[in-house]
Amino acid sequence: MRTTAPARPRTAHTAHTAQSPSADPAAAGRPPARPAPATALLSVSGATAVLLGLVGIGAVLHEPVLIPPLAASAALVHSAPTLPLAQPRSVLVGHLMGVVAGYAALLLAGSSAWVAALAAGATMGLNALARTPHSPAVATAVVIVLQTPAQARFVPLLVGSTVLLVLTGYAVSRVRRQGSRYPVYWW
């Protein structure tokens, strides 16, 4: 029969060092640690650069490439690179699920705010089933239903833009000395 020693009482010091902050009940509800200024500056610069690049591509093509969901995706990739919502699989597949739900809803029921809400819910469901959580993809479905963009132009631009966002996140995380590496996983 195996016996174990009684557990030591937890002091503030042992509780803090024995568990990660997220597992520590005392840390629940606290905001994340402030990033180093250089890390924050590089992340903001990377996100801004990729968004300006998307605007530039859109200007050349005479097509609005920078849509609000892509700005939100850039914020996730550059500001919270370790979250599941920011991983390449979630960014790419998540937006594709938004495309599927948005165009399907548009085809079946037309363009209205009611249909956009249904497409948003369908996108959340599809992303949950595919294990690709990405909240900006929900907005992609809404944009499709409300703005009815031509598929032949919108889908390739969206896919190219998401790939550019992911690659920029990867490049910026390799340049900065501090902070998290991106991605945590590719697929």
DOVODREN-100777 format. One record per residue (C-alpha): residue number from 0; residue in one letter; x, y, z. Coordinates in nm, 3 decimals, padded with zeros to 5 digits, m for minus. Example, Ala and Ser with C-alpha at 12.3 -4.5 7.8 and 13.67 -1.06 7.14 Angstrom:
BEGIN
<r resi="0" resn="A" x="01.230" y="m00.450" z="00.780"/>
<r resi="1" resn="S" x="01.367" y="m00.106" z="00.714"/>
END
This chain:
BEGIN
<r resi="0" resn="M" x="00.000" y="00.000" z="00.000"/>
<r resi="1" resn="R" x="00.141" y="00.335" z="m00.101"/>
<r resi="2" resn="T" x="00.108" y="00.637" z="00.122"/>
<r resi="3" resn="T" x="00.161" y="00.995" z="00.033"/>
<r resi="4" resn="A" x="00.283" y="01.279" z="00.243"/>
<r resi="5" resn="P" x="00.018" y="01.527" z="00.348"/>
<r resi="6" resn="A" x="m00.002" y="01.828" z="00.124"/>
<r resi="7" resn="R" x="00.181" y="02.137" z="00.242"/>
<r resi="8" resn="P" x="m00.042" y="02.431" z="00.321"/>
<r resi="9" resn="R" x="m00.038" y="02.678" z="00.035"/>
<r resi="10" resn="T" x="00.098" y="03.018" z="00.110"/>
<r resi="11" resn="A" x="00.071" y="03.309" z="m00.126"/>
<r resi="12" resn="H" x="00.426" y="03.235" z="m00.243"/>
<r resi="13" resn="T" x="00.376" y="02.863" z="m00.306"/>
<r resi="14" resn="A" x="00.037" y="02.916" z="m00.467"/>
<r resi="15" resn="H" x="00.189" y="03.167" z="m00.707"/>
<r resi="16" resn="T" x="00.490" y="02.956" z="m00.802"/>
<r resi="17" resn="A" x="00.318" y="02.618" z="m00.808"/>
<r resi="18" resn="Q" x="00.055" y="02.709" z="m01.065"/>
<r resi="19" resn="S" x="00.039" y="02.910" z="m01.378"/>
<r resi="20" resn="P" x="m00.141" y="03.243" z="m01.335"/>
<r resi="21" resn="S" x="m00.437" y="03.116" z="m01.536"/>
<r resi="22" resn="A" x="m00.477" y="02.817" z="m01.304"/>
<r resi="23" resn="D" x="m00.443" y="03.030" z="m00.991"/>
<r resi="24" resn="P" x="m00.788" y="03.125" z="m00.862"/>
<r resi="25" resn="A" x="m00.645" y="03.451" z="m00.725"/>
<r resi="26" resn="A" x="m00.535" y="03.547" z="m01.079"/>
<r resi="27" resn="A" x="m00.880" y="03.492" z="m01.225"/>
<r resi="28" resn="G" x="m01.022" y="03.813" z="m01.358"/>
<r resi="29" resn="R" x="m00.689" y="03.989" z="m01.390"/>
<r resi="30" resn="P" x="m00.587" y="04.145" z="m01.721"/>
<r resi="31" resn="P" x="m00.286" y="04.001" z="m01.903"/>
<r resi="32" resn="A" x="00.060" y="04.130" z="m01.822"/>
<r resi="33" resn="R" x="00.168" y="04.445" z="m02.002"/>
<r resi="34" resn="P" x="00.395" y="04.359" z="m02.296"/>
<r resi="35" resn="A" x="00.742" y="04.507" z="m02.322"/>
<r resi="36" resn="P" x="00.729" y="04.838" z="m02.513"/>
<r resi="37" resn="A" x="00.942" y="04.703" z="m02.800"/>
<r resi="38" resn="T" x="00.719" y="04.397" z="m02.832"/>
<r resi="39" resn="A" x="00.403" y="04.607" z="m02.835"/>
<r resi="40" resn="L" x="00.550" y="04.849" z="m03.089"/>
<r resi="41" resn="L" x="00.654" y="04.568" z="m03.322"/>
<r resi="42" resn="S" x="00.315" y="04.397" z="m03.296"/>
<r resi="43" resn="V" x="00.126" y="04.719" z="m03.365"/>
<r resi="44" resn="S" x="00.363" y="04.805" z="m03.650"/>
<r resi="45" resn="G" x="00.319" y="04.460" z="m03.806"/>
<r resi="46" resn="A" x="m00.060" y="04.477" z="m03.786"/>
<r resi="47" resn="T" x="m00.067" y="04.830" z="m03.924"/>
<r resi="48" resn="A" x="00.171" y="04.739" z="m04.207"/>
<r resi="49" resn="V" x="m00.037" y="04.441" z="m04.319"/>
<r resi="50" resn="L" x="m00.358" y="04.646" z="m04.303"/>
<r resi="51" resn="L" x="m00.198" y="04.925" z="m04.508"/>
<r resi="52" resn="G" x="m00.080" y="04.658" z="m04.752"/>
<r resi="53" resn="L" x="m00.437" y="04.533" z="m04.789"/>
<r resi="54" resn="V" x="m00.558" y="04.887" z="m04.853"/>
<r resi="55" resn="G" x="m00.287" y="04.925" z="m05.117"/>
<r resi="56" resn="I" x="m00.382" y="04.600" z="m05.288"/>
<r resi="57" resn="G" x="m00.745" y="04.711" z="m05.287"/>
<r resi="58" resn="A" x="m00.652" y="05.047" z="m05.440"/>
<r resi="59" resn="V" x="m00.461" y="04.879" z="m05.722"/>
<r resi="60" resn="L" x="m00.745" y="04.635" z="m05.789"/>
<r resi="61" resn="H" x="m01.019" y="04.897" z="m05.739"/>
<r resi="62" resn="E" x="m01.176" y="04.657" z="m05.491"/>
<r resi="63" resn="P" x="m01.215" y="04.707" z="m05.116"/>
<r resi="64" resn="V" x="m00.987" y="04.440" z="m04.972"/>
<r resi="65" resn="L" x="m00.969" y="04.574" z="m04.618"/>
<r resi="66" resn="I" x="m01.300" y="04.470" z="m04.467"/>
<r resi="67" resn="P" x="m01.364" y="04.492" z="m04.091"/>
<r resi="68" resn="P" x="m01.326" y="04.116" z="m04.033"/>
<r resi="69" resn="L" x="m00.969" y="04.128" z="m04.167"/>
<r resi="70" resn="A" x="m00.880" y="04.416" z="m03.936"/>
<r resi="71" resn="A" x="m01.013" y="04.209" z="m03.645"/>
<r resi="72" resn="S" x="m00.814" y="03.906" z="m03.764"/>
<r resi="73" resn="A" x="m00.498" y="04.117" z="m03.781"/>
<r resi="74" resn="A" x="m00.559" y="04.236" z="m03.426"/>
<r resi="75" resn="L" x="m00.588" y="03.877" z="m03.303"/>
<r resi="76" resn="V" x="m00.283" y="03.751" z="m03.491"/>
<r resi="77" resn="H" x="m00.059" y="04.038" z="m03.378"/>
<r resi="78" resn="S" x="m00.196" y="04.112" z="m03.030"/>
<r resi="79" resn="A" x="m00.289" y="03.766" z="m02.905"/>
<r resi="80" resn="P" x="m00.074" y="03.526" z="m03.109"/>
<r resi="81" resn="T" x="m00.112" y="03.231" z="m02.873"/>
<r resi="82" resn="L" x="m00.492" y="03.221" z="m02.867"/>
<r resi="83" resn="P" x="m00.662" y="02.943" z="m03.064"/>
<r resi="84" resn="L" x="m00.860" y="03.215" z="m03.247"/>
<r resi="85" resn="A" x="m00.534" y="03.354" z="m03.391"/>
<r resi="86" resn="Q" x="m00.383" y="03.030" z="m03.523"/>
<r resi="87" resn="P" x="m00.351" y="02.989" z="m03.901"/>
<r resi="88" resn="R" x="m00.601" y="02.704" z="m03.914"/>
<r resi="89" resn="S" x="m00.864" y="02.917" z="m03.741"/>
<r resi="90" resn="V" x="m00.792" y="03.228" z="m03.946"/>
<r resi="91" resn="L" x="m00.800" y="03.055" z="m04.285"/>
<r resi="92" resn="V" x="m01.067" y="02.791" z="m04.232"/>
<r resi="93" resn="G" x="m01.273" y="03.020" z="m04.010"/>
<r resi="94" resn="H" x="m01.308" y="03.280" z="m04.284"/>
<r resi="95" resn="L" x="m01.382" y="03.007" z="m04.540"/>
<r resi="96" resn="M" x="m01.664" y="02.884" z="m04.317"/>
<r resi="97" resn="G" x="m01.792" y="03.243" z="m04.309"/>
<r resi="98" resn="V" x="m01.781" y="03.247" z="m04.690"/>
<r resi="99" resn="V" x="m01.976" y="02.921" z="m04.713"/>
<r resi="100" resn="A" x="m02.240" y="03.030" z="m04.462"/>
<r resi="101" resn="G" x="m02.267" y="03.381" z="m04.603"/>
<r resi="102" resn="Y" x="m02.310" y="03.284" z="m04.967"/>
<r resi="103" resn="A" x="m02.541" y="02.993" z="m04.881"/>
<r resi="104" resn="A" x="m02.765" y="03.220" z="m04.675"/>
<r resi="105" resn="L" x="m02.760" y="03.483" z="m04.949"/>
<r resi="106" resn="L" x="m02.857" y="03.224" z="m05.209"/>
<r resi="107" resn="L" x="m03.134" y="03.071" z="m05.001"/>
<r resi="108" resn="A" x="m03.289" y="03.378" z="m04.842"/>
<r resi="109" resn="G" x="m03.150" y="03.697" z="m04.996"/>
<r resi="110" resn="S" x="m02.991" y="04.001" z="m04.838"/>
<r resi="111" resn="S" x="m03.133" y="04.130" z="m04.511"/>
<r resi="112" resn="A" x="m03.023" y="04.185" z="m04.154"/>
<r resi="113" resn="W" x="m03.229" y="03.880" z="m04.050"/>
<r resi="114" resn="V" x="m03.046" y="03.657" z="m04.296"/>
<r resi="115" resn="A" x="m02.711" y="03.808" z="m04.191"/>
<r resi="116" resn="A" x="m02.785" y="03.711" z="m03.830"/>
<r resi="117" resn="L" x="m02.866" y="03.355" z="m03.938"/>
<r resi="118" resn="A" x="m02.545" y="03.339" z="m04.145"/>
<r resi="119" resn="A" x="m02.348" y="03.460" z="m03.842"/>
<r resi="120" resn="G" x="m02.496" y="03.183" z="m03.627"/>
<r resi="121" resn="A" x="m02.430" y="02.925" z="m03.897"/>
<r resi="122" resn="T" x="m02.068" y="03.039" z="m03.919"/>
<r resi="123" resn="M" x="m02.023" y="03.000" z="m03.544"/>
<r resi="124" resn="G" x="m02.169" y="02.650" z="m03.565"/>
<r resi="125" resn="L" x="m01.952" y="02.548" z="m03.862"/>
<r resi="126" resn="N" x="m01.642" y="02.684" z="m03.694"/>
<r resi="127" resn="A" x="m01.722" y="02.494" z="m03.375"/>
<r resi="128" resn="L" x="m01.766" y="02.171" z="m03.570"/>
<r resi="129" resn="A" x="m01.442" y="02.229" z="m03.762"/>
<r resi="130" resn="R" x="m01.254" y="02.324" z="m03.442"/>
<r resi="131" resn="T" x="m01.158" y="02.656" z="m03.600"/>
<r resi="132" resn="P" x="m01.278" y="02.929" z="m03.363"/>
<r resi="133" resn="H" x="m01.233" y="03.270" z="m03.522"/>
<r resi="134" resn="S" x="m01.481" y="03.542" z="m03.427"/>
<r resi="135" resn="P" x="m01.394" y="03.776" z="m03.718"/>
<r resi="136" resn="A" x="m01.513" y="03.503" z="m03.958"/>
<r resi="137" resn="V" x="m01.864" y="03.555" z="m03.823"/>
<r resi="138" resn="A" x="m01.843" y="03.913" z="m03.947"/>
<r resi="139" resn="T" x="m01.728" y="03.784" z="m04.288"/>
<r resi="140" resn="A" x="m02.061" y="03.604" z="m04.326"/>
<r resi="141" resn="V" x="m02.247" y="03.920" z="m04.226"/>
<r resi="142" resn="V" x="m02.051" y="04.131" z="m04.478"/>
<r resi="143" resn="I" x="m02.133" y="03.883" z="m04.755"/>
<r resi="144" resn="V" x="m02.505" y="03.884" z="m04.682"/>
<r resi="145" resn="L" x="m02.535" y="04.261" z="m04.641"/>
<r resi="146" resn="Q" x="m02.297" y="04.376" z="m04.916"/>
<r resi="147" resn="T" x="m02.347" y="04.088" z="m05.166"/>
<r resi="148" resn="P" x="m01.995" y="04.096" z="m05.314"/>
<r resi="149" resn="A" x="m01.925" y="03.900" z="m05.632"/>
<r resi="150" resn="Q" x="m01.788" y="03.558" z="m05.535"/>
<r resi="151" resn="A" x="m01.532" y="03.545" z="m05.814"/>
<r resi="152" resn="R" x="m01.357" y="03.854" z="m05.678"/>
<r resi="153" resn="F" x="m01.435" y="03.839" z="m05.308"/>
<r resi="154" resn="V" x="m01.330" y="03.483" z="m05.226"/>
<r resi="155" resn="P" x="m00.980" y="03.493" z="m05.381"/>
<r resi="156" resn="L" x="m00.912" y="03.832" z="m05.225"/>
<r resi="157" resn="L" x="m01.028" y="03.709" z="m04.885"/>
<r resi="158" resn="V" x="m00.817" y="03.393" z="m04.905"/>
<r resi="159" resn="G" x="m00.512" y="03.587" z="m05.020"/>
<r resi="160" resn="S" x="m00.563" y="03.843" z="m04.746"/>
<r resi="161" resn="T" x="m00.588" y="03.581" z="m04.472"/>
<r resi="162" resn="V" x="m00.273" y="03.411" z="m04.598"/>
<r resi="163" resn="L" x="m00.097" y="03.750" z="m04.595"/>
<r resi="164" resn="L" x="m00.216" y="03.813" z="m04.238"/>
<r resi="165" resn="V" x="m00.082" y="03.477" z="m04.121"/>
<r resi="166" resn="L" x="00.252" y="03.519" z="m04.298"/>
<r resi="167" resn="T" x="00.294" y="03.869" z="m04.157"/>
<r resi="168" resn="G" x="00.220" y="03.739" z="m03.807"/>
<r resi="169" resn="Y" x="00.481" y="03.468" z="m03.857"/>
<r resi="170" resn="A" x="00.743" y="03.714" z="m03.984"/>
<r resi="171" resn="V" x="00.685" y="03.967" z="m03.706"/>
<r resi="172" resn="S" x="00.708" y="03.698" z="m03.438"/>
<r resi="173" resn="R" x="01.048" y="03.594" z="m03.575"/>
<r resi="174" resn="V" x="01.179" y="03.952" z="m03.569"/>
<r resi="175" resn="R" x="01.085" y="04.041" z="m03.213"/>
<r resi="176" resn="R" x="01.310" y="03.916" z="m02.937"/>
<r resi="177" resn="Q" x="01.047" y="03.907" z="m02.666"/>
<r resi="178" resn="G" x="00.690" y="03.795" z="m02.672"/>
<r resi="179" resn="S" x="00.517" y="03.486" z="m02.798"/>
<r resi="180" resn="R" x="00.602" y="03.301" z="m03.115"/>
<r resi="181" resn="Y" x="00.340" y="03.274" z="m03.383"/>
<r resi="182" resn="P" x="00.191" y="03.036" z="m03.465"/>
<r resi="183" resn="V" x="00.156" y="02.796" z="m03.178"/>
<r resi="184" resn="Y" x="00.044" y="02.540" z="m03.438"/>
<r resi="185" resn="W" x="m00.012" y="02.561" z="m03.812"/>
<r resi="186" resn="W" x="m00.289" y="02.313" z="m03.865"/>
END
